[in-house]
């Protein structure tokens, strides 16, 4: 709409498909969060809570402007495409700090003796939870809805809740 394109074929022409368009949008978002995540990841100890904290802090930078808010809404719909369950990163995640973060969390959980299938499901679910929570907060900001908690408490609770999900006792 901003480019003045009313022709639905424009997406096909420029991006190949809807998926191509979404990949392009997410690649830009990934670049922005990578700039924040990479130094946080480098400084973080190999502890689940610290690693989840780095992820949430980096994702929260997208809450600062309309572009980031809209990207958070889109990316939540794509969180299941990360490649975690297959151990094959989506092309936009290969070689990124985000994927290294996933690998470090996986190593922490493996060291605790969590079986691989359960570990991969939990990792995928944790990423989905963070993405959904951030998308919901973004929706509230875009809609002008007053969130139930302030942002600092929201982010701290998201780290704690996601860490608890990952560290839950083996059933």
C-alpha positions in Angstrom: 0.0 0.0 0.0 2.8 2.4 0.9 4.4 1.8 -2.5 1.1 2.6 -4.2 0.7 -0.9 -5.6 -2.8 -2.1 -6.0 -1.9 -5.1 -8.1 -1.7 -8.3 -6.0 0.8 -9.6 -8.6 3.4 -7.1 -7.4 4.2 -9.3 -4.4 4.6 -12.3 -6.7 6.8 -10.3 -9.1 9.1 -8.7 -6.4 9.2 -11.5 -3.8 8.2 -14.7 -5.6 5.4 -15.5 -3.2 3.8 -14.4 0.1 6.4 -16.5 1.9 9.1 -14.6 0.0 7.6 -11.3 1.2 7.5 -12.6 4.8 11.0 -13.8 4.6 12.2 -10.3 3.4 10.3 -8.6 6.3 11.7 -11.1 8.8 15.3 -10.7 7.4 15.1 -7.0 8.2 13.8 -7.7 11.7 16.4 -10.4 12.2 19.2 -7.9 11.4 17.9 -5.4 13.9 17.6 -7.9 16.8 20.9 -9.5 15.9 22.7 -6.2 16.6 21.3 -6.4 20.2 21.4 -10.1 20.7 25.0 -10.8 19.6 26.7 -8.9 22.4 24.2 -10.1 25.0 24.8 -13.7 23.9 28.6 -13.2 24.1 28.3 -11.9 27.7 25.7 -14.4 28.9 26.8 -17.4 30.9 25.6 -20.9 29.9 22.6 -20.8 32.1 19.0 -21.1 30.8 17.7 -18.0 32.6 20.5 -15.8 31.3 20.1 -17.0 27.8 16.3 -16.6 27.8 16.9 -13.1 29.3 19.2 -12.2 26.3 16.5 -13.4 23.9 13.7 -11.5 25.6 15.8 -8.3 25.8 16.7 -8.5 22.2 13.1 -9.2 21.1 11.8 -6.3 23.3 13.7 -3.8 21.2 11.1 -4.3 18.6 8.5 -2.8 21.0 10.0 0.6 20.5 8.3 1.7 17.2 5.4 0.9 14.9 7.7 -1.0 12.4 8.9 -3.3 15.2 5.5 -3.8 16.7 4.1 -4.8 13.3 7.1 -7.2 12.7 6.4 -8.8 16.1 2.8 -9.5 15.1 4.0 -11.1 11.9 6.9 -13.1 13.4 4.7 -14.8 15.9 2.9 -16.4 13.0 6.2 -17.8 11.8 7.8 -19.0 15.0 7.0 -22.6 14.2 9.2 -22.3 11.1 12.5 -21.8 13.0 13.7 -25.3 12.2 14.3 -26.2 15.9 12.5 -29.5 15.7 14.4 -30.7 12.7 17.7 -29.1 13.9 17.9 -27.3 10.6 17.7 -23.6 10.9 15.4 -21.6 8.6 17.7 -19.9 6.1 17.2 -16.5 7.7 18.5 -18.0 11.0 21.5 -20.1 9.8 24.7 -18.8 11.3 23.0 -16.1 13.4 23.3 -15.2 17.1 19.7 -16.3 17.4 20.6 -19.9 16.3 23.6 -19.9 18.5 21.4 -19.0 21.4 19.1 -21.9 20.6 22.1 -24.2 20.5 23.3 -23.0 23.8 20.0 -23.4 25.5 19.8 -26.9 24.0 23.2 -27.8 25.4 22.1 -26.6 28.9 19.0 -28.8 28.7 20.9 -31.8 27.3 23.4 -31.5 30.2 20.4 -31.9 32.6 19.6 -35.2 30.9 16.4 -34.1 29.1 15.7 -36.6 26.2 16.2 -35.1 22.8 12.6 -35.3 21.5 11.3 -33.6 24.7 14.2 -31.1 24.6 13.4 -30.1 21.0 9.7 -29.8 21.7 10.3 -27.6 24.7 12.7 -25.4 22.8 10.2 -24.9 20.0 7.4 -24.3 22.5 9.5 -21.8 24.4 10.2 -19.8 21.2 6.5 -19.9 20.4 5.6 -18.6 23.9 8.1 -15.7 23.7 6.9 -14.9 20.2 3.2 -15.0 21.1 3.7 -12.9 24.3 5.7 -10.3 22.4 3.1 -10.2 19.6 0.3 -9.8 22.1 2.1 -6.9 23.8 2.7 -5.4 20.3 -1.0 -5.7 19.6 -1.9 -3.9 22.8 0.5 -1.1 22.0 -0.9 -0.8 18.4 -4.5 -0.9 19.6 -3.9 1.6 22.4 -5.0 -1.0 25.0 -3.6 -0.6 28.5 -1.5 -3.7 29.3 -2.1 -5.4 32.6 1.5 -5.0 33.7 4.2 -2.5 33.0 6.8 -3.5 30.4 9.6 -4.2 32.9 7.4 -6.6 34.9 6.1 -8.2 31.7 9.6 -8.9 30.4 10.9 -10.2 33.7 7.9 -12.5 34.0 8.3 -13.7 30.4 11.9 -14.6 31.2 10.9 -16.4 34.4 7.9 -18.2 32.8 9.9 -19.3 29.8 12.8 -20.5 31.9 10.4 -22.5 34.1 8.9 -24.1 31.0 12.3 -25.1 29.8 13.4 -26.3 33.2 10.3 -28.2 34.2 10.9 -31.7 35.6 10.8 -34.5 33.1 7.4 -36.2 33.2 
